[in-house]
Structure formats: structure tokens, C-alpha cells
Amino acid sequence: MLQHVVMMSYTDAADDSFMAKIASYTDRVRRECAGIVNYAHCPNVADRRQQYTHAVVGTFESHAAHEAYQVSPAHQEMKAYMAAFIVDLVACDTLIDQD
């Protein structure tokens, strides 16, 4: 499996309407992208989060499923919408043992 984590901070314009739109995109990604085990957009509650207030966390059955998600219309549209609201972003992809 592959774990995909994108931590980000948003502009002040990321209001409740923005969060509702992201929740809609998140649901769409889960419906349309094969090979997703889990996928969520959530607040970062860590006390050591630095500037990263939110994250997209996805678990994929395989590297191939993650690659397909990256180019999917649902993900591309979500990224395009979010871009104007993102101040900073860091991504981490890692393989997870299934033992």
C-alpha cells in the first residue's frame, strides 16, 4: 500500500464555503478513483504542526492506484480549486508494509 500525505496552510479566504467545497471534492475522489483504501481532508490537530493547519491523507492499494488518482479529473479539479487558497504545502508518499 502507499500512504499519501499532503500538509498545507491556507489563506484567510479559506472559509466555511471553501471547506464545504473541499469536502465535496473529497467525496468525489473517493467515488471516482479506484484503489483508494481511505481518503480524507482534515484539520491538523498536532501541537507541533508549525504552519500546516490541514492535510489530505490518502491510502492507496498500490503505487499504480496512486498514480491513476494523481491524473484523475476529480483530483485535478480539486487541486485547481485549492491552489489559490494554499500558502504552503509539503507532500510525503511512503510505502506501507502489509504485515
Residue frames relative to the residue before (quaternion, step in Angstrom):
aa qw qx qy qz dx dy dz
M 1.0000 0.0000 0.0000 0.0000 0.00 0.00 0.00
L 0.2597 -0.7429 0.5971 0.1550 3.52 -1.28 0.46
Q 0.2098 -0.7520 0.6150 0.1104 3.56 -0.97 0.96
H 0.1044 -0.7884 0.6063 0.0004 3.55 -0.82 1.10
V 0.0331 0.7969 -0.5994 0.0680 3.59 -0.61 1.15
V 0.0192 -0.7680 0.6400 -0.0160 3.54 -0.86 1.03
M 0.1094 -0.7921 0.5998 0.0281 3.55 -0.51 1.23
M 0.0296 0.8235 -0.5622 0.0701 3.55 -0.94 0.89
S 0.2361 -0.6993 0.6443 0.2004 3.48 -1.38 0.26
Y 0.3001 -0.7796 0.5358 0.1225 3.53 -1.11 0.83
T 0.5646 -0.5437 0.4931 0.3775 3.53 -1.34 0.29
D 0.6558 -0.5022 0.3866 0.4102 3.57 -1.30 0.18
A 0.5799 0.6003 -0.3667 0.4109 3.59 1.22 -0.35
A 0.5519 0.6025 -0.3984 0.4168 3.62 1.24 -0.22
D 0.0524 0.8408 -0.5281 0.1065 3.53 0.34 1.34
D 0.7780 -0.3257 0.2395 0.4809 3.59 -1.26 -0.26
S 0.6201 0.5417 -0.3386 0.4553 3.58 1.08 -0.71
F 0.6248 0.5259 -0.3208 0.4798 3.58 1.03 -0.82
M 0.6778 0.4968 -0.2970 0.4535 3.60 0.84 -0.98
A 0.6337 0.5217 -0.3284 0.4673 3.60 1.03 -0.74
K 0.6452 0.5106 -0.3168 0.4718 3.59 0.99 -0.81
I 0.6493 0.5015 -0.3160 0.4764 3.60 0.99 -0.81
A 0.6161 0.5304 -0.3480 0.4669 3.61 1.02 -0.71
S 0.6414 0.5156 -0.3162 0.4720 3.59 1.04 -0.77
Y 0.6510 0.4978 -0.3087 0.4828 3.59 0.96 -0.83
T 0.6305 0.5408 -0.3317 0.4471 3.59 0.98 -0.83
D 0.6465 0.5029 -0.3098 0.4829 3.58 0.96 -0.85
R 0.6485 0.5234 -0.3139 0.4549 3.58 0.96 -0.86
V 0.6290 0.5253 -0.3354 0.4647 3.60 0.94 -0.86
R 0.6644 0.5056 -0.3106 0.4543 3.61 0.88 -0.93
R 0.6798 0.4927 -0.2908 0.4589 3.60 1.00 -0.79
E 0.7939 0.3977 -0.1650 0.4294 3.56 0.84 -1.00
C 0.7242 0.4344 -0.2459 0.4757 3.60 1.09 -0.53
A 0.3377 -0.7499 0.5387 0.1829 3.56 -0.62 1.15
G 0.7855 0.3741 -0.2533 0.4230 3.53 -1.22 0.52
I 0.5043 0.6195 -0.4447 0.4051 3.58 1.23 0.29
V 0.2799 -0.7457 0.5868 0.1458 3.55 -0.86 1.04
N 0.7675 -0.1082 0.1081 0.6226 3.57 1.02 -0.90
Y 0.0517 0.7892 -0.6088 0.0620 3.58 -1.06 0.74
A 0.1476 0.8019 -0.5612 0.1421 3.58 -0.70 1.06
H 0.2232 -0.6785 0.6761 0.1805 3.50 -1.36 0.46
C 0.1168 0.8267 -0.5315 0.1429 3.57 -0.58 1.11
P 0.5573 -0.5820 0.4586 0.3746 3.56 -1.24 0.40
N 0.4061 -0.6755 0.5599 0.2556 3.54 -1.17 0.65
V 0.1434 -0.8333 0.5319 0.0474 3.60 -0.39 1.21
A 0.4113 0.7144 -0.4719 0.3126 3.61 1.24 0.11
D 0.4406 -0.6978 0.4936 0.2742 3.59 -0.94 0.82
R 0.7014 0.4083 -0.2553 0.5256 3.61 1.26 -0.20
R 0.2713 0.8313 -0.4496 0.1823 3.56 1.21 0.52
Q 0.2939 -0.7438 0.5292 0.2835 3.60 1.22 -0.40
Q 0.8069 -0.2627 0.1748 0.4994 3.63 -0.82 -0.86
Y 0.5804 0.6270 -0.3642 0.3707 3.59 1.23 -0.29
T 0.1362 -0.8586 0.4938 0.0219 3.55 -0.08 1.35
H 0.7926 0.1694 -0.0691 0.5817 3.60 1.20 -0.49
A 0.1091 -0.7884 0.6012 0.0715 3.54 -1.28 0.33
V 0.2478 -0.6568 0.6785 0.2163 3.48 -1.37 0.42
V 0.0443 -0.7952 0.6039 -0.0298 3.54 -0.73 1.14
G 0.0499 0.8082 -0.5820 0.0753 3.55 -0.68 1.12
T 0.1476 -0.7404 0.6484 0.0982 3.50 -1.14 0.74
F 0.1181 -0.8098 0.5747 0.0032 3.54 -0.77 1.13
E 0.5862 -0.6076 0.4170 0.3366 3.56 -1.09 0.75
S 0.8102 -0.0117 0.0661 0.5822 3.56 1.08 -0.72
H 0.6592 -0.4665 0.4067 0.4271 3.52 -1.34 0.18
A 0.6375 0.5373 -0.3253 0.4461 3.59 0.99 -0.82
A 0.6397 0.5154 -0.3259 0.4678 3.62 0.99 -0.78
H 0.6424 0.5114 -0.3146 0.4762 3.56 1.03 -0.78
E 0.6475 0.5140 -0.3178 0.4643 3.59 0.94 -0.83
A 0.6485 0.5079 -0.3190 0.4688 3.60 0.98 -0.79
Y 0.6188 0.5406 -0.3225 0.4699 3.58 1.04 -0.79
Q 0.6345 0.5686 -0.3333 0.4037 3.60 0.90 -0.92
V 0.7758 0.3308 -0.1740 0.5084 3.60 0.98 -0.79
S 0.4330 0.7168 -0.4550 0.3027 3.60 1.26 0.01
P 0.5954 -0.5760 0.4155 0.3755 3.61 -1.10 0.61
A 0.6301 0.5461 -0.3440 0.4317 3.61 0.95 -0.81
H 0.7017 0.4524 -0.2713 0.4788 3.59 0.86 -0.92
Q 0.6457 0.5254 -0.3248 0.4488 3.59 0.93 -0.83
E 0.6648 0.4874 -0.3035 0.4778 3.60 0.98 -0.81
M 0.6233 0.5326 -0.3335 0.4654 3.59 1.03 -0.79
K 0.6617 0.5053 -0.2991 0.4661 3.59 0.90 -0.93
A 0.6592 0.5123 -0.3125 0.4531 3.59 0.90 -0.90
Y 0.6569 0.5004 -0.3112 0.4703 3.58 0.97 -0.81
M 0.7053 0.4887 -0.2643 0.4403 3.59 0.88 -0.97
A 0.5329 0.6984 -0.3923 0.2727 3.60 1.04 -0.77
A 0.6953 0.4869 -0.2846 0.4455 3.60 0.86 -0.90
F 0.6995 0.4694 -0.2550 0.4746 3.59 1.23 -0.43
I 0.6219 0.5705 -0.3367 0.4175 3.60 1.23 -0.30
V 0.2722 -0.7540 0.5837 0.1289 3.53 -0.89 1.07
D 0.7907 -0.0530 0.0931 0.6027 3.56 0.92 -0.97
L 0.0466 -0.8006 0.5965 -0.0329 3.54 -1.12 0.73
V 0.0184 0.7567 -0.6535 -0.0025 3.53 -1.17 0.69
A 0.1634 -0.7978 0.5762 0.0693 3.58 -0.96 0.87
C 0.0427 -0.7643 0.6430 0.0227 3.51 -1.25 0.61
D 0.0433 -0.7585 0.6502 0.0032 3.55 -0.89 1.03
T 0.0675 0.8067 -0.5813 0.0819 3.55 -0.84 0.95
L 0.4444 -0.6738 0.5200 0.2796 3.53 -1.12 0.63
I 0.2329 -0.7669 0.5883 0.1072 3.55 -1.04 0.87
D 0.4084 -0.6846 0.5451 0.2597 3.58 -0.88 0.91
Q 0.3177 -0.7590 0.5398 0.1777 3.56 -1.03 0.73
D 0.3497 0.7542 -0.4914 0.2597 3.62 1.16 0.38
